[in-house]
Amino acid sequence: MRIKTEATLSAIALMLAASQAVAQPADPLRAAVEKAVTTHPDVTARFHAYRAAIDAVDVARAAYFPRLDMTASTGRDSDRITGRNPESQSLNRNGVALSLSQLLWDGLGTQRDVQRFGHDRLARYFELLDTTEQMALEAVRAYHDVQRYRRLVQLAEDSYVQHRYASLQIQSRFKAGVGRGVDLEQANARLALAESNLSTEIANLHDVTARYQRIVGEPPPASLPAPAALSRAVPATSDEATGAAIRQSAAVSASIESLRAARSFAQVRESAYQPRVEARVRSGGGSNFDGIRDQKRDSSAEIVLNWNLYNGGADQARIRQQLNVVSQAADLRDKACRDTRQTAAIAFNDTRKLVEQLQLLDRNTIAIEKARDAYRQQFDIGQRSLLDLLNSENELYTAKRAYANAEYDLVIAYARVHAAMNQLTTQLGIARVDPNAADAAGWTAGDDAPGRCPVVVTEVTGTDRAVLDQRARSLTNK
């Protein structure tokens, strides 16, 4: 069953549709992301910019319609003309007039202006989508970072307990006269280091908690259950991931629309070479209307042509200026494409790297934990030194910490891949709905696709493991 939830921020009139089973509890991660993308000022600012762009289209389209003006005036005219008898005369006048004007031709300037603001509106819409995806990614990152450092605090606490236990053991032996003072000092030094590590992890947890509150708008709940993995719908190869990212990236789409808007504005500049033709109708009446004695009414209808023939070369300069702006927009489009390609390639490579690392780190942690347990048993019977035991404790803590970091880095890497492909909110069960952008559904890049941004990604691999193993075996023969 699908449940639609409306965003609580009514000022931006933004709808979020989320699907979840009724019998299942609410997903805290999805709830955090929904709150972030509907209340964070970065998103709402982009939304208001988009709404302003919609109004700008209406402003430009208004030039197609007639303009009606009403004027009313009252006053006294005083004239002095030499040779006339009498030389001066005055009269009181008042009147009301209506003027109607209709644009007939402006060199397609209005049409190009409407097109320009239409492209600008779509650019603001895609920027809103991109900001939403990035804010969703930041919310996912903040959620998992809070989980990460809560776990690291637990590991640091466990390490502190183990070091405290070792210190108490050595202290008991020293008091009984069977331990050495240097062992006690060594144990206390490692205990201080463990306490320092705990203090650092608590400070890190404070920082990510504050960051979570900045992004989501409220402190994280006491319990943050692990959400479902985001590994589904991830492409199989790096080329597929980068290709999908370039095709679906809202940032790239926004840059293409900005290019089209700049090109339309250049065409608006060219309309200055064309004449401007208007139809005008005026009718009014009053006492001594228009300052003419005894005139009660005056009406006129005319076609007015205005054609600027020379204005110091300003029109040519404006066209050259705008053509450079078009070139700049094309450069920014290609830059946005390259940035997106890099982001997608790195994120996808991180997913593969971290999957492999987790397997190795798991083996490392299990082996070190077994060694630590053996060292403890040997220390109890005097076969291992205190330094061996403390080193094994630190090594185990470091291994567990590395494994925990890799786990959360992998989850965030999957989220980064989805965000690069503009589908993170979809994967979280959230869809943004805006009826004002229905024409963006069939949007295509067409001939304006990035021209200096090949999809092919260079694969970087290290030396084959078999070769490295052979080098290691060769050392034993020396």
C-alpha positions in Angstrom: 0.0 0.0 0.0 1.3 3.5 -0.8 1.0 6.3 1.6 1.5 9.9 0.4 2.9 12.4 2.9 2.8 16.1 2.3 5.7 18.3 3.4 5.0 20.3 6.4 6.5 23.5 5.0 3.4 24.9 3.3 5.2 28.1 2.3 7.0 26.3 -0.5 4.0 24.2 -1.6 6.3 21.2 -2.1 5.0 17.7 -2.1 6.9 14.6 -1.2 5.4 11.2 -2.0 6.8 8.3 0.0 5.9 4.6 -0.1 6.1 2.3 2.9 4.1 -0.6 4.3 1.5 0.3 6.9 2.5 -2.5 9.1 6.2 -1.5 9.2 7.5 1.2 11.5 8.6 4.5 10.0 12.1 4.5 8.6 14.2 7.0 10.7 16.6 7.6 7.8 13.8 8.4 5.4 12.2 10.6 8.0 15.4 12.5 8.5 15.9 12.9 4.8 12.4 14.1 4.3 12.7 16.7 7.0 16.1 17.9 5.6 14.9 18.4 2.1 11.7 20.2 3.1 13.0 22.5 5.8 16.7 23.2 5.1 17.2 26.8 4.0 19.4 25.7 1.0 16.5 23.8 -0.5 13.8 26.4 0.3 16.0 29.1 -1.2 16.3 27.1 -4.4 12.6 26.6 -4.4 11.9 30.3 -4.1 14.4 31.0 -6.9 12.5 28.5 -9.0 9.1 30.1 -8.2 10.6 33.5 -9.0 11.7 32.2 -12.4 8.2 31.0 -13.1 6.9 34.6 -12.5 9.7 35.9 -14.7 8.2 34.0 -17.6 4.8 35.6 -17.0 6.5 39.0 -16.9 8.1 38.4 -20.3 4.9 36.9 -21.8 2.9 40.1 -20.8 4.4 41.9 -23.7 2.2 39.9 -26.1 -0.9 41.6 -24.6 -2.2 45.1 -25.1 -1.4 47.8 -22.6 -4.1 50.1 -21.3 -3.3 53.3 -19.5 -5.5 56.0 -17.9 -4.3 59.5 -17.4 -6.1 62.3 -15.5 -4.9 65.8 -15.2 -6.0 69.3 -14.1 -4.1 72.6 -14.3 -3.7 76.1 -15.6 -1.8 77.0 -18.7 -0.3 80.5 -19.2 1.1 81.5 -22.7 2.9 84.7 -23.8 3.3 85.2 -27.6 4.9 88.3 -29.0 2.8 90.2 -31.6 -0.5 88.7 -30.5 -3.1 90.9 -28.9 -3.3 90.3 -26.1 0.3 88.9 -25.8 -0.6 86.6 -22.8 -3.5 84.4 -22.1 -4.4 81.8 -19.5 -6.9 79.0 -19.3 -7.9 76.3 -16.9 -8.0 72.8 -18.2 -8.8 69.3 -17.0 -9.5 65.9 -18.6 -9.3 62.1 -18.5 -7.9 59.9 -21.3 -7.5 56.2 -22.0 -4.6 55.0 -24.1 -4.4 51.5 -25.6 -1.2 50.2 -27.2 -0.5 46.8 -28.8 2.9 45.6 -29.9 2.8 44.4 -33.5 6.5 43.7 -34.2 9.7 44.0 -32.2 12.1 41.8 -34.2 10.9 38.6 -32.3 12.5 40.1 -29.2 9.5 39.2 -27.0 9.3 35.7 -28.3 13.0 35.2 -27.6 12.6 36.7 -24.2 9.9 34.3 -23.3 12.1 31.4 -24.5 15.0 32.8 -22.5 13.0 32.9 -19.2 11.5 29.5 -20.0 15.0 28.0 -20.1 16.0 30.0 -17.0 12.9 28.5 -15.2 14.0 25.0 -16.1 17.6 25.7 -15.0 16.2 26.8 -11.6 14.1 23.7 -11.5 17.0 21.4 -12.2 19.1 23.3 -9.6 16.3 22.6 -7.1 16.5 18.9 -7.9 20.3 18.9 -7.6 20.2 20.7 -4.3 17.5 18.3 -3.0 19.7 15.3 -4.0 22.8 16.8 -2.4 20.8 17.6 0.8 19.5 14.1 0.9 23.1 12.8 0.6 24.2 15.2 3.4 21.3 13.9 5.6 22.3 10.3 4.8 25.9 11.1 5.6 25.0 12.8 8.9 22.7 9.9 9.9 25.4 7.3 9.4 28.1 9.5 10.9 26.2 9.7 14.1 25.8 5.9 14.0 29.5 5.6 13.2 30.8 7.7 16.2 28.3 6.2 18.6 29.9 2.9 17.7 33.4 4.3 17.9 32.6 5.7 21.4 31.6 2.2 22.4 34.8 0.7 21.1 36.8 3.4 22.9 34.9 2.6 26.1 35.6 -1.1 25.7 39.3 -0.3 25.1 39.4 1.9 28.2 37.8 -0.8 30.3 40.4 -3.4 29.1 43.3 -1.0 29.8 41.8 -0.1 33.2 41.5 -3.8 34.0 45.1 -4.4 33.0 46.2 -1.5 35.2 44.3 -2.8 38.2 45.9 -6.2 37.7 49.4 -4.8 37.6 48.6 -2.5 40.5 47.4 -5.5 42.6 50.5 -7.4 41.7 52.8 -4.5 42.5 51.2 -4.1 45.9 51.6 -7.8 46.6 55.3 -7.5 45.8 55.2 -9.7 42.7 55.0 -6.9 40.1 57.5 -4.4 38.8 57.1 -0.6 39.1 57.9 -0.1 35.5 55.0 -2.4 34.5 52.7 -0.2 36.5 53.9 2.9 34.9 53.6 1.4 31.5 50.0 0.2 32.2 49.1 3.7 33.5 50.6 5.3 30.4 48.5 3.1 28.1 45.4 3.7 30.3 45.9 7.5 29.8 46.2 7.0 26.0 42.9 4.9 26.0 41.2 7.7 28.0 42.5 10.2 25.6 41.1 8.2 22.7 37.7 8.0 24.4 37.7 11.8 25.0 38.5 12.3 21.3 35.7 10.0 20.1 33.2 11.7 22.4 34.2 15.1 20.9 33.8 13.7 17.4 30.4 12.4 18.3 29.4 15.9 19.6 30.6 17.4 16.3 28.6 15.0 14.0 25.6 15.4 16.3 25.7 19.1 15.8 26.1 18.6 12.1 23.1 16.3 12.0 21.0 19.0 13.8 22.2 21.6 11.3 21.1 19.5 8.3 18.0 17.8 9.6 16.9 20.6 11.9 16.6 18.6 15.1 18.9 16.5 17.3 19.2 12.8 16.3 17.0 10.4 18.3 18.5 8.3 21.0 18.2 5.1 18.9 19.2 5.1 15.2 18.5 1.6 13.8 20.5 0.5 10.8 18.5 1.2 7.6 18.2 -1.0 4.6 21.3 -1.2 2.4 21.5 1.1 -0.6 23.5 -1.4 -2.7 20.5 -2.2 -4.9 20.2 -0.5 -8.4 23.9 0.3 -8.5 25.4 -0.3 -12.0 27.8 -3.1 -12.6 30.6 -1.1 -14.1 32.2 2.3 -13.6 31.3 3.2 -17.2 27.7 2.5 -16.6 27.7 4.5 -13.4 29.3 7.5 -15.0 27.2 7.3 -18.1 24.0 7.2 -16.1 25.3 10.1 -13.9 26.0 12.3 -16.9 22.6 11.5 -18.5 20.6 11.9 -15.3 22.5 14.6 -13.4 20.3 17.6 -12.5 23.4 19.7 -12.3 24.3 18.9 -15.9 20.7 19.5 -17.0 20.7 22.9 -15.2 23.9 23.9 -17.0 22.4 23.0 -20.4 19.3 25.1 -19.7 21.6 28.0 -18.6 23.4 27.7 -21.9 20.1 27.7 -23.8 18.9 30.8 -21.8 22.1 32.6 -22.7 21.7 31.7 -26.4 18.1 33.0 -26.4 19.3 36.2 -24.7 21.8 36.7 -27.5 18.9 36.4 -30.0 17.0 39.0 -27.9 20.0 41.4 -28.4 19.8 40.9 -32.2 16.2 42.1 -32.2 17.6 45.6 -31.6 18.4 45.8 -35.3 14.7 45.5 -36.2 12.1 48.2 -36.1 9.5 48.3 -33.3 5.9 48.7 -34.5 2.9 49.5 -32.2 -0.8 50.2 -32.7 -2.0 53.0 -30.5 -5.5 54.2 -29.8 -6.2 57.2 -27.5 -9.4 58.8 -26.5 -10.2 61.4 -23.8 -12.3 64.4 -22.9 -12.6 67.2 -20.4 -12.6 71.0 -20.2 -10.1 72.8 -22.5 -8.8 69.2 -23.1 -5.1 69.0 -24.0 -4.7 72.7 -23.3 -6.9 73.7 -26.4 -9.5 76.3 -25.6 -13.1 74.9 -25.7 -12.0 71.4 -26.8 -14.2 68.8 -25.1 -13.0 65.6 -26.6 -10.1 64.2 -28.7 -9.5 60.7 -30.2 -6.7 59.2 -32.3 -5.7 55.9 -33.8 -2.3 55.4 -35.3 0.4 52.9 -36.2 3.8 53.9 -34.9 7.1 52.7 -36.2 10.3 53.4 -34.3 13.6 52.2 -35.8 16.9 53.1 -34.2 19.5 53.7 -36.9 22.5 54.5 -34.8 23.3 54.5 -31.1 27.1 54.5 -31.0 27.6 50.8 -31.7 26.1 49.8 -28.4 23.9 47.1 -29.9 26.9 45.4 -31.7 28.9 45.5 -28.4 25.9 43.9 -26.5 25.7 41.1 -29.1 29.5 40.4 -28.8 29.2 40.5 -25.1 26.4 38.0 -25.0 28.1 35.7 -27.4 31.0 35.5 -24.9 28.5 34.8 -22.2 27.1 31.9 -24.4 30.7 30.5 -24.7 31.1 30.8 -20.9 27.9 28.9 -20.4 29.1 26.1 -22.6 32.3 26.0 -20.7 30.4 25.8 -17.4 28.2 23.0 -18.9 31.3 20.9 -19.7 32.8 21.6 -16.3 29.6 20.4 -14.6 29.7 17.3 -16.7 33.4 16.6 -15.8 32.6 17.2 -12.1 29.7 14.8 -12.2 31.8 12.2 -14.0 34.6 12.4 -11.4 32.1 12.3 -8.5 30.4 9.2 -9.9 33.6 7.4 -10.8 35.2 8.0 -7.4 32.0 6.9 -5.5 31.6 3.8 -7.6 35.3 2.9 -7.2 34.9 3.4 -3.4 32.1 0.8 -3.3 34.3 -1.8 -4.9 37.3 -0.9 -2.9 35.4 -1.0 0.5 33.7 -4.3 -0.2 37.1 -5.8 -0.7 38.6 -4.0 2.3 35.8 -5.2 4.6 36.6 -8.8 3.9 40.3 -8.2 4.6 39.6 -6.1 7.7 37.2 -8.8 9.0 39.9 -11.4 8.7 42.4 -9.0 10.3 40.1 -8.3 13.3 39.3 -12.0 13.9 43.0 -12.9 13.8 44.0 -10.1 16.1 41.2 -10.9 18.6 42.4 -14.5 18.7 46.0 -13.4 19.3 44.9 -11.0 22.0 43.0 -13.8 23.8 46.1 -16.0 23.6 48.3 -13.2 24.8 46.1 -12.7 27.8 46.2 -16.3 28.8 50.0 -16.4 28.3 50.4 -13.2 30.3 48.4 -14.7 33.2 50.9 -17.6 33.4 53.9 -15.3 32.9 54.8 -16.4 29.3 54.0 -12.9 27.8 55.1 -9.5 28.9 52.7 -6.7 29.8 53.9 -4.8 26.7 52.9 -7.7 24.5 49.4 -7.7 26.1 48.9 -3.9 25.8 50.1 -3.8 22.2 47.6 -6.6 21.3 44.8 -4.6 23.0 45.7 -1.4 21.0 46.0 -3.4 17.8 42.6 -5.0 18.3 41.1 -1.5 19.1 42.6 -0.1 15.9 41.4 -3.1 13.8 37.8 -2.8 15.2 37.9 0.9 14.6 39.1 0.5 11.0 36.4 -2.1 10.3 33.6 0.1 11.7 34.8 3.1 9.6 34.9 0.9 6.5 31.3 -0.3 7.1 29.9 3.2 7.3 32.1 4.4 4.5 30.6 1.7 2.2 27.0 2.7 3.0 27.8 6.3 2.3 29.6 5.4 -0.9 26.5 3.7 -2.2 24.5 6.8 -1.3 27.1 8.9 -3.2 26.7 6.8 -6.3 22.9 7.2 -6.2 23.1 10.9 -5.6 25.5 11.2 -8.5 22.9 9.5 -10.7 20.1 11.7 -9.3 18.2 8.8 -7.8 19.0 8.8 -4.1 15.6 10.2 -3.0 14.0 7.6 -5.2 16.0 4.8 -3.6 14.9 6.1 -0.2 11.2 6.0 -1.3 10.9 9.7 -1.7 9.7 11.4 -4.9 9.5 15.1 -5.5 6.3 16.2 -7.2 5.8 19.6 -8.8 2.9 20.1 -11.2 4.5 23.4 -12.5 7.4 21.4 -14.0 5.4 18.9 -16.0 7.2 19.9 -19.2 10.5 18.8 -17.7 9.3 15.2 -17.8 10.2 14.8 -21.5 13.4 17.0 -21.3 16.4 16.0 -23.4 19.8 17.5 -23.9 19.6 17.1 -27.7 22.5 18.9 -29.5 23.4 20.8 -26.4 24.9 17.7 -24.6 28.4 18.3 -23.1 31.0 18.2 -25.9 34.2 17.9 -23.8 33.2 15.2 -21.4 33.8 11.7 -22.6 32.0 9.0 -20.6 35.0 6.5 -20.6 36.6 6.3 -17.2 40.2 5.2 -16.9 40.6 2.2 -14.7 43.6 2.2 -12.3 44.8 -1.1 -10.9 47.7 -2.1 -8.8 50.3 -4.8 -9.5 48.8 -8.3 -9.6 48.9 -10.0 -6.2 50.6 -13.1 -7.7 53.5 -10.9 -8.8 53.8 -9.4 -5.4 53.7 -12.8 -3.8 56.5 -13.9 -6.1 58.6 -10.9 -5.0 58.0 -11.9 -1.4 59.1 -15.5 -2.0 62.2 -14.3 -3.8 63.3 -12.4 -0.7 63.4 -15.7 1.2 66.1 -17.0 -1.2 68.5 -14.2 -0.5 
